[in-house]
Amino acid sequence: MKNILVLCTGNSCRSQLAEGYLRYFSDGKARIYSAGIETHGVNPKAIEVMAEDGIDISQHTSNHVDEYADIPFDDVITVCDNANEACPFFPGNVKRFHQNFPDPAKAQGSPEEVLDEFRKVRNLIKVYAENFVKQNINP
């Protein structure tokens, strides 16, 4: 079974969304982890927009990449340019994937406009995660 790590800057939004969807679409056929170069806590708006789509990430935790040093990852997905540039070395035959997504935590405007940005990013990540699973876990 593959070990897959999703890496972002703070492990609060994008990597949490990706972890939720990768777990959903892989349906137990891979072990999915998410981490950050830093830890900022799971963003409540990320939890909210995932719940709107029927996925519960309320029990997710914000983890630092160093916490997973002993896990032999098969795939590492960076979901922001900062994490891609700061991504640590992973020993072994690790495949690296990168897709930069906008940071919904930086959205400005009314509460509804901010939530709409979270939904937009959620939907982009959902499509990416579904395609990733089809191509790399369930080919």
Secondary structure, DSSP 8 states (H G I E B T S, - for coil): -EEEEEEESSSSSHHHHHHHHHHHHHTTSEEEEEEESS-----HHHHHHHHHTT---TT----BGGGGTTS--SEEEE-SHHHHHH-----SS-EEEE-----GGG--SSHHHHHHHHHHHHHHHHHHHHHHHHHHT--
